[in-house]
Amino acid sequence: MKLSKEEVKKTGIQLLKYGVIGVLNTLITLVAFYLLNTLLDIPYGISNPVAYILGVINSFLWNRNWVFKTNANFKREALLFGCGFLLCWGLQGAVSLLLLEGLNWKNLPADIIPFFPMEKAGQNIVMVLAMVVYTLANYVYNRFITFNHKGSSTDK
């Protein structure tokens, strides 16, 4: 199957926009996680989901209205988006568990990043790495499931 130049351009612009929203969501999630976990000393198991929920709300609204520009059924898209979030967040959780507990990264020294020492360095590093896995999986899910409307209704 060969894509037309117009389809390639449209997909490229969409990927660029998705990346911009991804950076914004990542910043929201990381800042929220850092504030909750490191500054307020709220456990990882609470800080992580709260931070992700804030990013997910932001992500859904921007992706629906700016990246994929849909006017399809809001409830359907929100439900699919939520399911994709849970699936990808579960994957992110598995990666986090493997790195934190399996490889014992939770005990990395505070000065592991020489130019940016911090308490709980391992937890913050794991959060970033696991977010990469989450982001890639989530894009694929949303591109081909949530906002793929071939043959679906466009009623709100």
ZASEZA-436067 format. One record per residue (C-alpha): residue in one letter; x, y, z. Coordinates in Angstrom, 1 decimal, padded with zeros to 4 digits. Example, Ala and Ser with C-alpha at 12.3 -4.5 7.8 and 13.67 -1.06 7.14 Angstrom:
2
+---------+--------+--------+--------+
: residuo :     xx :     yy :     zz :
+---------+--------+--------+--------+
:       A :  012.3 : -004.5 :  007.8 :
:       S :  013.7 : -001.1 :  007.1 :
+---------+--------+--------+--------+
//
This chain:
156
+---------+--------+--------+--------+
: residuo :     xx :     yy :     zz :
+---------+--------+--------+--------+
:       M :  000.0 :  000.0 :  000.0 :
:       K :  001.5 :  003.3 : -001.1 :
:       L :  000.6 :  006.5 :  000.7 :
:       S :  000.1 :  009.7 : -001.3 :
:       K :  002.3 :  012.7 : -000.6 :
:       E : -000.7 :  014.4 :  001.0 :
:       E : -001.3 :  011.5 :  003.4 :
:       V :  002.4 :  011.4 :  004.3 :
:       K :  002.4 :  015.2 :  004.9 :
:       K : -000.8 :  014.9 :  007.0 :
:       T :  000.6 :  012.1 :  009.1 :
:       G :  003.9 :  014.0 :  009.6 :
:       I :  002.1 :  017.1 :  010.9 :
:       Q : -000.1 :  014.9 :  013.1 :
:       L :  003.1 :  013.2 :  014.6 :
:       L :  004.7 :  016.6 :  015.2 :
:       K :  001.6 :  017.8 :  017.0 :
:       Y :  001.4 :  014.6 :  019.0 :
:       G :  005.0 :  015.1 :  020.0 :
:       V :  004.3 :  018.7 :  021.2 :
:       I :  001.4 :  017.5 :  023.3 :
:       G :  003.5 :  014.6 :  024.5 :
:       V :  006.2 :  017.0 :  025.7 :
:       L :  003.5 :  019.1 :  027.5 :
:       N :  002.0 :  016.0 :  029.1 :
:       T :  005.4 :  014.7 :  030.1 :
:       L :  006.2 :  018.0 :  031.7 :
:       I :  002.9 :  018.1 :  033.5 :
:       T :  003.3 :  014.5 :  034.7 :
:       L :  006.9 :  014.9 :  035.8 :
:       V :  006.4 :  018.1 :  037.6 :
:       A :  003.3 :  016.8 :  039.4 :
:       F :  005.2 :  013.6 :  040.3 :
:       Y :  008.2 :  015.5 :  041.5 :
:       L :  006.1 :  017.8 :  043.6 :
:       L :  004.0 :  015.0 :  045.1 :
:       N :  006.7 :  012.4 :  045.6 :
:       T :  009.9 :  014.3 :  046.3 :
:       L :  008.7 :  017.6 :  047.8 :
:       L :  005.6 :  016.4 :  049.6 :
:       D :  007.0 :  012.9 :  050.3 :
:       I :  003.8 :  011.2 :  049.0 :
:       P :  004.6 :  007.5 :  048.1 :
:       Y :  005.4 :  006.5 :  044.5 :
:       G :  002.3 :  004.4 :  044.4 :
:       I :  000.1 :  007.4 :  044.9 :
:       S :  002.2 :  010.1 :  043.3 :
:       N :  002.5 :  008.2 :  040.0 :
:       P : -001.2 :  007.7 :  039.3 :
:       V : -002.2 :  011.2 :  040.3 :
:       A :  000.5 :  012.7 :  038.0 :
:       Y : -000.6 :  010.5 :  035.1 :
:       I : -004.2 :  011.4 :  035.6 :
:       L : -003.4 :  015.0 :  035.2 :
:       G : -001.4 :  014.3 :  032.1 :
:       V : -004.2 :  012.1 :  030.7 :
:       I : -006.9 :  014.7 :  031.0 :
:       N : -004.7 :  017.3 :  029.3 :
:       S : -003.7 :  014.7 :  026.6 :
:       F : -007.2 :  013.7 :  025.7 :
:       L : -008.5 :  017.2 :  025.3 :
:       W : -005.6 :  018.3 :  023.2 :
:       N : -005.4 :  015.2 :  021.1 :
:       R : -009.1 :  015.1 :  020.4 :
:       N : -009.3 :  018.8 :  019.5 :
:       W : -005.9 :  019.7 :  017.9 :
:       V : -004.0 :  016.6 :  016.9 :
:       F : -006.6 :  014.2 :  015.5 :
:       K : -009.3 :  016.9 :  015.1 :
:       T : -012.3 :  014.7 :  015.7 :
:       N : -015.9 :  015.5 :  016.3 :
:       A : -016.9 :  011.9 :  016.8 :
:       N : -018.7 :  010.5 :  019.8 :
:       F : -017.1 :  012.2 :  022.8 :
:       K : -018.1 :  009.4 :  025.3 :
:       R : -016.8 :  006.7 :  022.9 :
:       E : -013.5 :  008.4 :  022.4 :
:       A : -013.1 :  009.2 :  026.2 :
:       L : -013.8 :  005.6 :  027.0 :
:       L : -011.3 :  004.3 :  024.5 :
:       F : -008.8 :  006.8 :  025.5 :
:       G : -009.2 :  005.8 :  029.1 :
:       C : -008.8 :  002.1 :  028.3 :
:       G : -005.7 :  002.9 :  026.3 :
:       F : -004.4 :  004.9 :  029.2 :
:       L : -005.0 :  002.0 :  031.6 :
:       L : -003.4 : -000.5 :  029.3 :
:       C : -000.3 :  001.6 :  028.6 :
:       W : -000.1 :  002.7 :  032.3 :
:       G : -000.1 : -001.0 :  033.2 :
:       L :  002.8 : -001.5 :  030.9 :
:       Q :  004.6 :  001.5 :  032.4 :
:       G :  003.9 :  000.1 :  035.9 :
:       A :  005.5 : -003.3 :  034.9 :
:       V :  008.6 : -001.5 :  033.6 :
:       S :  008.8 :  000.6 :  036.8 :
:       L :  008.4 : -002.5 :  039.0 :
:       L :  011.1 : -004.3 :  037.0 :
:       L :  013.6 : -001.4 :  037.3 :
:       L :  012.7 : -000.3 :  040.9 :
:       E :  012.5 : -003.8 :  042.5 :
:       G :  014.0 : -006.2 :  040.1 :
:       L :  017.1 : -004.2 :  039.3 :
:       N :  017.0 : -002.3 :  042.7 :
:       W :  017.2 :  001.1 :  041.0 :
:       K :  015.2 :  002.6 :  043.9 :
:       N :  018.4 :  002.7 :  045.8 :
:       L :  020.5 :  004.7 :  043.3 :
:       P :  022.7 :  007.3 :  044.9 :
:       A :  021.4 :  010.9 :  045.0 :
:       D :  024.4 :  012.1 :  042.9 :
:       I :  024.0 :  009.6 :  040.0 :
:       I :  023.4 :  012.5 :  037.7 :
:       P :  026.4 :  014.7 :  038.6 :
:       F :  024.9 :  018.0 :  037.4 :
:       F :  021.5 :  017.4 :  039.0 :
:       P :  021.7 :  015.6 :  042.4 :
:       M :  018.4 :  014.8 :  043.9 :
:       E :  016.8 :  012.7 :  046.6 :
:       K :  015.0 :  009.6 :  045.3 :
:       A :  017.1 :  009.8 :  042.1 :
:       G :  016.3 :  006.2 :  041.2 :
:       Q :  012.6 :  006.7 :  041.3 :
:       N :  012.8 :  009.8 :  039.2 :
:       I :  015.0 :  008.2 :  036.6 :
:       V :  012.7 :  005.1 :  036.5 :
:       M :  009.7 :  007.4 :  036.0 :
:       V :  011.4 :  009.0 :  032.9 :
:       L :  012.4 :  005.7 :  031.3 :
:       A :  009.0 :  004.1 :  032.0 :
:       M :  007.3 :  007.2 :  030.4 :
:       V :  009.1 :  006.6 :  027.2 :
:       V :  007.6 :  003.1 :  027.0 :
:       Y :  004.2 :  004.5 :  027.9 :
:       T :  004.3 :  007.2 :  025.3 :
:       L :  005.3 :  005.0 :  022.4 :
:       A :  002.6 :  002.4 :  023.3 :
:       N :  000.0 :  005.1 :  023.8 :
:       Y :  000.6 :  006.8 :  020.5 :
:       V :  000.1 :  003.5 :  018.6 :
:       Y : -003.1 :  002.7 :  020.6 :
:       N : -004.6 :  006.2 :  020.1 :
:       R : -003.6 :  006.5 :  016.4 :
:       F : -005.1 :  003.2 :  015.4 :
:       I : -007.9 :  002.6 :  018.0 :
:       T : -009.2 :  005.7 :  019.8 :
:       F : -009.1 :  008.2 :  017.0 :
:       N : -009.4 :  005.8 :  014.0 :
:       H : -012.9 :  006.5 :  012.7 :
:       K : -013.1 :  004.4 :  009.6 :
:       G : -016.8 :  003.4 :  009.4 :
:       S : -017.7 :  005.0 :  012.8 :
:       S : -020.3 :  007.6 :  013.6 :
:       T : -019.3 :  011.3 :  013.8 :
:       D : -022.2 :  012.2 :  016.1 :
:       K : -021.3 :  014.0 :  019.3 :
+---------+--------+--------+--------+
//
